[in-house]
Amino acid sequence: MFNYEFQNPEFLWLLCLLPLFLFWYFWRRKSSHPEIRFPESTWLANHKHNRSALLFGLPWLLRVFSIAFLIVAIARPRSTEVATQSRVNEGIDIVMAVDVSASMLAEDLKPNRLEATKEVASDFIDGRPNDRIGLVVYAGESYTQTPLTTDQGILKTSLNDLRWGLIKQGTAIGMGLATSVNRLKESKAKGKVIILLTDGENNSGEVNPLTAADWAKEFNIRVYTIGVGTKGKARTPASYDPRGGFIYRYEPVSIDEKLLTEISNKTGGQYFRATDNRKLAEIYKEIDQLEKIKLKELRFYSYSEEFSLFALWALGLFVLEILLRYTLLKSFV
């Protein structure tokens, strides 16, 4: 958007004198040109008088407008362009802890829970270019797949490489949470967040999940927990077949929602339940909104001097007045 402003606006008061100047000039013209009219030539005289007055007034109107543009030019008009830019004022450190146990291959989310999680988490990463994000994986134990980084390419490659069978089987929620806390406890960021995703119950590991939650609270880390799985039964790997694949059966979905809710409540986070792909995507979007980084808006002003345009108009009208006054309208003025 362009806005006009004047560097010397006090000169604009001179515009108030122009109507007085115009009135004075026409009054002087009328006083210095007395007319004698005869009754039989009234119409002709009026017609000639009106035409003469119009032609006489044209150069003076041009002069008045020329002076008006000159006054505006002296007032130094300039156009202002305002541009805004957002700058990150403070970022957030986020660790995503992902369950990679065999049950994450259940097909109630498409194509399965793990692949659906990877797809949605990748979109989440794309939306956080100014944050440091790390990746922790866990099953029967846990480890850091990717330390905190702003390199989205490395992070998404690590996420895409997640597979079941990377570590011994089980669901060590406490271990996954404790490893995530260790990645964040030394962080100086004002916002520290863990997104812990699982599809089961804590059944292995050396750390009690609630103890790990207490550590998170101690280091001022918010934990958002996500339980993944439909309500009821899901087609889930149950055993190996002789060819090295899985034999699938419909098994009850069992998520310890009470535990996950307590972990989140202890740390000021929230618990979510993702029963399908759409719900999982909505959960990550909601977390994204809850953990927005603070932005500082910067304004940049660009000024462009416009007085030359008004000065050219003033000169043009003055030249036109002179040409009319001493050529076409010479006999009327």
Secondary structure by P-SEA (a helix, b strand, c coil): cbbbbbccccccccccaaaaaaaaaaaaaaaabbbbbbccaaaaaaaaaaaaaaaaaaaaaaaaaaaaaaaaaaabbbbbbbbbbbcccbbbbbbbbbbbccccccccccccaaaaaaaaaaaaaaacccbbbbbbbbccccccccccccaaaaaaaaaaaccccccccccaaaaaaaaaaaacccccccbbbbbbbbccccccccccaaaaaaaaaaabbbbbbbbbcccccccccccccccccccccbbbbbbaaaaaaaaaaacccbbbbbccaaaaaaaaaaaaaacccbbbbbbbbbbbbcaaaaaaaaaaaaaaaaaaaaccccccc
